[in-house]
């Protein structure tokens, strides 16, 4: 029997990881693969990298003096750098979940709107369940601050497990 795919949207906040103990408690490793989906803004396109002036560019005898030049940095390089950073930051989490028996995939989603990015991932990769943390704002604060988890729960075509942080 194929395993379920559980999408766990994460970002730089500690709140986003507070769903993980609930996942470990209620979602068995034997039947489910976890996809840690880190959502972030897309890179700011092409730029120029600063040369390393401490590298000691010395001309060989008879050559003109060589000075370092700016080099282009492309969006794909920025994306690779972000992926490497996210992977390093989440290494303790992924190791802990793997030791608990889960098969883990780490995916970085680039998008200006986190809701659209998460919904796209759900639809494109046949996700069976979404598990995420929420502040569950109510009243006036709910009106002024968009609640991503609430919107995902309403718009996703799959079940959504929402975990509220304890003690708040």
trRosetta pair geometry for C-beta under 8 A, 3 or more apart (Angstrom, degrees):
i j d omega theta_ij theta_ji phi_ij phi_ji
1 31 8.0 -16 103 -132 118 88
3 31 5.9 164 -134 176 79 38
3 32 5.8 160 -179 -105 101 17
3 33 4.9 95 114 -18 134 93
3 103 7.4 96 92 38 169 128
4 31 6.1 32 12 142 101 85
4 32 4.6 -27 66 -109 98 79
4 33 7.1 -171 86 27 47 68
4 128 4.0 -100 -157 66 94 152
4 129 6.1 31 162 6 129 109
5 32 7.7 157 -90 -158 12 73
5 33 5.6 -22 -108 69 60 99
5 35 6.1 21 -176 -14 94 121
5 125 6.8 -126 142 133 160 99
5 126 6.5 94 32 102 141 74
5 127 5.1 -106 102 -125 109 53
5 128 5.2 124 48 8 65 91
5 129 7.6 172 90 33 48 69
6 23 7.0 138 143 -143 148 117
6 27 6.0 55 -83 -173 164 157
6 32 5.0 28 -15 -178 121 121
6 33 6.9 175 22 82 79 44
6 34 5.2 -32 72 -107 104 61
6 35 6.7 175 83 21 48 76
6 127 7.5 85 -124 -163 15 92
6 128 6.8 -49 -72 66 56 90
6 129 4.8 -20 -114 74 79 101
6 130 7.5 154 -165 -99 62 20
6 131 5.8 13 179 -1 110 112
7 35 5.0 -26 -106 70 60 111
7 37 5.3 7 -166 -10 93 135
7 118 7.5 138 142 -160 138 87
7 121 6.3 136 -135 120 146 118
7 122 6.2 -111 15 -89 161 77
7 125 7.8 117 -76 79 121 122
7 127 4.5 -19 -21 -138 120 142
7 129 7.3 -177 25 92 70 48
7 130 4.9 -26 70 -109 99 73
7 131 7.4 165 81 24 48 66
8 19 6.4 -172 -146 90 105 128
8 20 7.3 64 -162 -84 152 76
8 23 6.6 -25 -90 -75 133 154
8 34 6.0 3 -4 -168 122 100
8 35 6.7 167 21 80 73 53
8 36 5.4 -29 71 -109 107 54
8 37 6.4 159 72 20 46 81
8 130 7.6 152 -85 -163 35 58
8 131 5.2 -23 -99 70 84 92
8 132 6.6 156 -152 -79 56 68
9 16 6.8 -95 115 -154 70 114
9 37 5.0 -39 -99 79 54 106
9 39 5.7 3 -160 -15 99 121
9 114 7.5 102 -172 177 137 109
9 118 5.2 -18 -87 -110 139 125
9 130 7.1 13 -11 -164 100 107
9 132 5.0 1 47 -99 97 127
9 148 7.8 -122 114 137 152 128
9 152 7.5 -142 2 -88 149 166
10 16 4.5 123 -140 139 58 131
10 17 6.4 40 -127 -69 111 74
10 36 5.8 0 -1 -174 132 88
10 37 6.6 150 18 74 77 48
10 38 5.0 -35 76 -98 99 65
10 39 7.2 161 71 12 44 76
10 90 7.5 96 107 -97 164 131
11 16 5.0 151 33 -45 70 157
11 38 6.9 127 -96 -157 37 67
11 39 5.6 -43 -81 62 92 85
11 40 7.0 142 -133 -76 82 70
11 114 7.4 -31 -73 -120 131 144
12 16 7.9 86 48 15 21 135
12 40 7.9 73 -34 -97 98 102
13 16 5.1 109 71 -10 87 96
14 17 6.1 -62 -165 39 48 105
14 18 7.0 63 141 -43 71 97
15 18 5.6 -45 -159 6 40 120
15 133 5.1 -163 159 112 77 141
15 135 6.9 -19 -158 -60 150 90
15 165 6.1 -83 -132 -48 83 133
16 19 7.3 -44 173 8 42 105
16 132 7.1 -36 -147 -154 72 86
16 133 5.6 -163 -123 38 26 117
17 20 5.4 -14 -178 -9 70 120
17 93 6.6 -108 -136 -106 126 140
17 133 7.4 -13 45 -14 20 139
18 21 7.4 -33 -173 20 50 99
18 133 4.6 77 63 -99 95 145
18 163 6.3 -154 116 110 86 121
18 165 4.9 -10 153 -97 167 91
19 22 5.4 -65 -167 45 56 114
19 23 6.0 62 138 -29 82 102
19 131 5.2 159 159 147 132 92
19 132 5.5 -112 -49 -150 161 16
19 133 4.4 -138 -42 -50 95 79
19 161 7.3 125 -161 109 118 101
19 163 4.3 154 -111 33 74 131
20 23 5.4 -49 -145 32 37 115
20 24 6.4 34 158 -16 67 103
20 93 6.9 -109 -107 -151 161 109
20 97 7.4 -99 -157 -76 115 113
21 24 5.7 -54 -148 38 34 111
21 25 6.2 32 153 -20 66 109
22 25 5.6 -56 -144 38 32 111
22 26 5.9 -7 170 11 69 115
22 131 7.0 -171 94 -169 107 122
22 161 6.8 -175 129 150 125 125
22 163 4.4 -167 2 -92 158 141
23 26 6.8 -76 -133 52 20 84
23 27 5.0 -35 -166 33 64 123
23 34 7.0 72 170 -108 143 130
23 131 5.1 109 -86 134 105 163
23 161 7.6 136 -86 92 72 147
24 27 7.3 -40 -74 52 13 81
24 97 7.5 -131 -82 -115 105 79
24 100 6.0 -58 -131 -177 112 164
26 161 7.2 173 87 -140 142 152
27 31 7.9 -124 -179 72 70 95
27 32 5.1 -41 168 38 105 164
27 34 8.0 110 114 -79 138 102
27 129 7.5 -172 -112 95 133 152
27 131 7.0 -92 -26 -58 149 151
27 161 7.8 -127 -50 -5 120 165
28 31 5.1 57 80 22 103 99
28 32 6.4 128 77 11 55 104
29 32 6.7 -93 -130 56 23 83
29 100 5.8 -178 -64 127 143 83
29 101 3.5 110 118 98 157 102
29 102 4.5 -111 -128 -69 100 63
29 103 7.9 128 -171 -3 87 62
30 101 6.9 -17 -58 144 62 133
32 102 7.2 -30 94 -128 84 95
32 129 7.7 -38 -133 42 127 129
33 102 7.2 126 -136 -174 39 81
33 103 4.5 -37 -122 76 91 107
33 104 7.7 -176 -171 -80 74 22
33 105 6.9 40 159 -5 110 104
34 97 6.2 -74 52 172 152 145
34 102 5.0 12 6 175 117 134
34 103 7.1 162 27 80 69 52
34 104 5.3 -19 74 -109 100 68
34 105 7.3 -174 97 29 52 68
35 104 7.9 145 -96 -162 28 52
35 105 4.7 -17 -114 68 74 105
35 106 7.9 165 -163 -88 55 20
35 107 5.9 2 -177 8 102 118
35 121 8.0 -170 125 165 140 124
35 125 7.5 99 -93 120 174 148
35 127 7.3 -100 38 -110 139 106
36 90 6.2 154 137 -177 156 153
36 93 7.1 113 -108 115 155 127
36 94 6.9 -101 2 -83 151 93
36 104 6.4 12 -8 -167 108 101
36 105 7.1 -172 26 88 69 49
36 106 4.9 -16 66 -111 107 69
36 107 7.1 162 82 27 54 66
37 107 5.1 -14 -111 71 69 101
37 108 8.0 150 -162 -102 51 19
37 109 5.7 22 -179 -13 96 119
37 118 6.9 117 119 -117 142 79
37 121 5.8 109 -139 152 148 168
38 86 4.8 175 81 -156 171 141
38 90 7.2 -128 -63 -40 131 144
38 106 7.1 17 -7 -172 110 87
38 107 7.1 -178 25 90 72 47
38 108 4.9 -27 71 -110 103 68
38 109 6.9 173 82 22 47 73
39 109 4.9 -21 -105 69 68 108
39 111 6.8 -44 -157 45 95 98
39 114 4.7 87 147 -133 146 96
39 117 5.3 131 -136 99 112 138
39 118 6.4 -41 -78 -60 143 90
40 82 6.4 -151 82 -177 153 137
40 86 7.7 -136 -17 -74 139 131
40 108 6.6 -23 24 -168 110 99
40 109 7.4 142 25 78 60 58
40 110 6.4 -29 77 -107 76 61
41 110 7.1 18 141 -155 23 74
41 111 7.6 -86 -123 81 36 29
41 112 6.3 42 -133 -105 82 52
42 75 7.4 5 168 -161 100 119
42 79 7.8 -24 -152 -85 71 101
42 110 4.2 81 -94 170 74 112
42 111 6.7 53 -41 -74 94 18
42 112 6.7 -44 8 -53 100 74
43 75 4.7 164 76 -145 126 75
43 78 3.4 108 -126 105 149 138
43 79 5.7 -104 -19 -54 126 70
43 82 6.9 -147 -68 -22 99 134
43 110 7.3 -35 -7 -141 69 140
44 47 6.8 43 92 -46 101 120
44 78 7.4 -138 35 -162 63 171
45 75 5.4 -33 -123 -71 37 109
46 72 6.1 -22 -164 -165 106 104
46 73 6.8 152 -156 79 54 56
46 74 5.8 -17 -104 -114 83 51
46 75 6.6 -63 -57 -35 58 79
47 72 7.6 143 81 -157 34 58
47 73 4.9 -16 67 58 82 106
47 78 7.9 78 20 -64 111 129
48 70 4.2 16 177 170 123 126
48 71 6.9 143 -158 69 72 28
48 72 6.1 -50 -103 -102 64 45
48 73 6.7 159 -115 9 11 89
49 70 6.6 156 67 -163 50 71
49 71 5.1 -19 51 65 106 84
49 72 7.5 45 5 122 88 6
49 73 4.8 102 -45 -45 97 114
50 70 7.0 -37 -110 -115 30 83
51 55 7.9 -90 164 12 87 125
51 68 3.2 148 178 134 148 127
51 69 6.3 119 -68 60 134 17
51 70 6.3 -102 -35 -81 92 41
51 71 7.3 106 -82 -8 76 90
52 55 4.4 80 105 -35 106 110
52 68 6.7 -158 53 -129 51 166
53 68 6.4 -138 -89 33 58 138
55 68 7.0 100 41 -70 124 137
57 66 5.0 -117 165 94 119 98
57 67 6.7 138 88 -118 152 26
57 68 5.8 -170 -37 -47 147 85
58 66 7.9 27 89 44 9 104
59 63 4.1 -152 -172 84 105 103
59 64 6.4 -142 -120 93 148 25
59 65 5.4 -102 -31 -105 134 38
59 66 5.5 145 -80 -2 84 90
60 63 4.8 69 55 1 75 125
63 66 7.0 -6 136 -36 124 102
73 77 5.4 -117 -166 79 75 135
73 78 6.4 86 151 -54 107 92
74 77 4.9 99 58 5 74 102
74 78 7.2 -138 102 -3 41 87
75 78 5.5 -54 -150 37 36 113
75 79 6.3 40 151 -22 68 103
76 79 5.5 -48 -146 35 34 114
76 80 6.4 38 153 -20 64 103
77 80 5.6 -50 -148 35 33 112
77 81 6.4 35 152 -20 64 106
78 81 5.6 -54 -149 36 32 114
78 82 6.4 34 152 -19 65 104
79 82 5.7 -54 -148 36 32 111
79 83 6.3 35 153 -20 65 105
79 108 7.5 164 -170 99 84 134
79 110 6.5 -59 -118 -54 108 147
80 83 5.6 -52 -147 35 31 114
80 84 6.4 31 154 -19 64 105
81 84 5.8 -53 -148 36 30 111
81 85 6.4 31 153 -19 63 107
82 85 5.6 -56 -149 37 31 113
82 86 6.3 31 154 -19 66 106
82 108 6.2 147 118 -178 103 158
82 110 7.9 95 86 -85 154 108
83 86 5.8 -56 -146 37 29 110
83 87 6.2 31 155 -20 64 107
83 108 4.9 -133 -99 6 78 145
84 87 5.7 -53 -146 36 29 114
84 88 6.4 29 155 -17 63 106
85 88 5.8 -57 -151 37 29 110
85 89 6.3 27 154 -18 65 109
86 89 5.7 -57 -145 39 31 111
86 90 6.1 8 163 -2 67 114
86 106 7.0 170 123 168 107 122
86 108 5.4 142 37 -86 161 118
87 90 6.4 -69 -140 48 23 96
87 91 6.8 54 154 -60 60 85
87 106 6.0 125 -103 109 78 155
88 91 5.9 -22 -156 -22 32 116
90 93 4.8 -56 -166 45 74 116
90 94 5.5 72 134 -24 92 101
90 106 6.2 154 86 -122 144 135
91 94 5.9 -57 -138 40 29 106
91 95 6.1 28 163 -19 65 108
92 95 5.9 -57 -145 38 28 110
92 96 6.3 29 158 -21 64 108
93 96 5.9 -57 -150 35 28 110
93 97 6.4 20 157 -12 65 109
94 97 5.9 -59 -146 41 31 107
94 98 6.1 32 156 -20 67 109
94 104 4.9 171 -146 121 89 160
94 106 6.3 -47 -87 -56 137 122
95 98 5.7 -56 -143 38 30 111
95 99 6.2 31 156 -20 64 106
96 99 5.8 -56 -150 36 28 111
96 100 6.6 25 150 -17 62 107
97 100 5.5 -56 -151 37 35 112
97 102 4.5 -44 163 52 93 130
97 104 5.3 99 97 -70 125 129
98 101 7.7 117 -179 -20 32 7
98 102 6.3 -91 -89 67 36 74
98 103 7.8 52 -115 -110 77 27
98 104 5.6 -82 -66 4 88 120
107 121 7.2 143 111 -137 144 132
109 117 4.5 130 146 170 126 116
109 118 7.2 139 88 -74 168 50
109 120 7.7 149 -152 71 129 110
109 121 5.8 -73 -90 -57 141 131
110 117 7.4 -156 87 -127 20 134
111 114 6.7 143 86 -90 107 34
111 116 5.9 -147 169 85 142 96
111 117 3.2 -174 37 -75 147 118
111 120 7.4 152 -76 27 155 138
113 116 4.1 56 90 17 115 111
113 117 6.4 169 87 -16 59 87
114 117 5.4 -57 -143 39 34 115
114 118 6.1 32 160 -18 69 106
114 148 5.6 -19 97 -128 123 139
115 118 6.0 -57 -147 37 27 106
115 119 6.2 22 157 -13 64 110
115 146 7.9 -82 -38 152 133 131
115 148 5.7 -150 -72 -139 87 82
115 151 5.2 -31 -123 108 134 136
115 152 6.5 -148 -134 -65 81 79
115 155 7.5 63 -179 49 111 147
116 119 5.9 -58 -142 42 29 108
116 120 6.1 34 157 -24 64 108
117 120 5.8 -53 -148 33 26 114
117 121 6.6 27 153 -18 60 105
118 121 5.7 -55 -152 35 33 111
118 122 6.5 35 151 -22 66 104
118 130 7.5 72 173 -134 116 140
118 148 7.6 103 7 177 149 110
118 152 5.7 -39 110 -106 141 124
118 156 8.0 -59 129 -79 103 114
119 122 5.5 -50 -148 33 35 115
119 123 6.3 25 158 -12 67 109
119 152 7.0 -156 -66 -121 84 78
119 155 6.1 -37 -101 117 132 120
119 156 6.4 -145 -113 -89 80 73
120 123 6.1 -63 -147 42 28 105
120 124 5.8 15 163 -12 67 117
121 124 6.2 -60 -132 43 24 104
121 125 5.9 -19 -179 18 63 119
121 127 6.9 52 127 -35 79 135
122 125 7.3 -88 -141 50 11 83
122 127 4.4 -80 -137 38 63 131
122 130 6.5 -38 -97 -64 122 121
122 156 5.5 -90 179 -135 172 104
122 157 7.4 150 137 38 124 79
122 158 6.1 -149 -167 18 119 124
123 127 8.0 -35 -31 21 23 98
123 157 7.4 69 -91 27 86 118
127 130 6.5 50 143 -64 137 81
127 158 5.7 -132 103 16 87 167
128 158 6.0 173 -180 -153 21 134
128 159 7.8 0 151 38 62 93
129 158 6.0 -141 -88 152 30 117
129 159 5.2 -20 -119 75 82 95
129 160 7.4 159 -167 -94 63 31
129 161 6.5 29 174 -8 110 103
130 152 6.2 -112 122 154 159 126
130 156 5.8 -81 3 -149 141 174
130 158 6.2 116 -11 89 91 112
130 159 7.4 -170 31 100 70 49
130 160 4.5 -16 69 -115 103 80
130 161 7.1 -169 94 28 51 68
131 160 7.6 168 -83 -164 32 55
131 161 4.3 -8 -112 64 79 112
131 163 7.3 30 -177 -12 86 110
132 148 8.0 -86 144 109 151 101
132 149 5.1 -159 104 -114 119 104
132 152 6.8 44 34 71 148 152
132 160 7.1 -30 27 -169 98 100
132 161 7.5 137 21 82 50 66
132 162 6.4 -19 74 -113 73 62
132 163 7.3 -159 107 26 29 84
133 149 6.9 -108 100 -77 33 147
133 162 7.5 94 -142 -164 18 63
133 163 5.1 -48 -104 74 65 90
133 164 7.4 119 -160 -104 73 21
133 165 6.4 42 -163 -52 122 85
134 147 6.6 51 -156 -174 108 110
134 148 8.0 -154 -112 69 87 72
134 149 3.5 -119 -89 67 109 158
134 150 6.7 106 -144 -43 140 74
134 162 4.8 -7 3 -166 129 111
134 163 7.1 142 19 65 76 40
134 164 6.0 -46 73 -89 81 67
135 147 7.1 -132 58 -125 88 102
135 149 7.9 149 21 24 58 128
135 164 7.5 86 -137 -137 17 81
135 165 7.5 -10 -102 15 59 106
135 168 7.8 -66 -139 117 77 138
136 147 7.2 65 -109 -146 26 146
136 149 7.6 -57 -66 78 63 129
136 150 7.3 117 -115 -63 56 109
136 162 7.4 107 -70 153 106 132
136 164 5.3 -31 0 -103 130 117
137 141 4.4 -115 -166 109 121 106
137 142 4.3 169 113 -77 97 71
137 145 5.8 88 4 73 175 113
137 147 5.4 -158 33 -73 101 120
138 141 7.1 44 60 55 35 97
138 142 5.4 -5 -135 -31 15 127
139 142 6.0 122 54 13 32 101
139 143 7.5 -62 136 -6 40 98
140 143 5.5 -53 -155 31 39 115
140 144 6.5 20 156 -6 71 108
141 144 6.0 -64 -144 46 34 100
141 145 5.6 -14 172 24 74 113
142 145 6.9 -70 -120 60 20 77
142 147 6.3 -27 -137 -23 81 122
142 150 7.9 21 -146 15 109 168
146 151 6.8 3 177 -31 97 136
147 150 3.9 45 103 16 119 117
147 151 6.4 157 89 -15 65 85
148 151 5.9 -62 -151 39 30 109
148 152 6.3 29 154 -19 67 107
149 152 5.7 -54 -147 36 31 111
149 153 6.3 34 154 -22 65 106
149 160 7.6 157 -173 163 77 133
149 162 5.4 109 166 -124 126 112
150 153 5.7 -53 -149 34 30 113
150 154 6.5 24 154 -14 64 107
150 162 8.0 45 -78 -109 53 153
151 154 5.8 -59 -149 39 32 108
151 155 5.9 1 165 2 69 118
152 155 6.4 -72 -132 50 24 92
152 156 5.3 25 175 -28 69 116
152 160 5.9 144 120 -119 95 151
153 156 6.7 -34 -112 26 16 106
153 160 4.3 -136 -106 72 72 147
153 162 6.1 -27 -73 -48 134 127
156 160 5.6 111 53 -55 139 117
164 168 7.6 -139 162 64 92 100
165 168 5.1 32 91 18 102 128
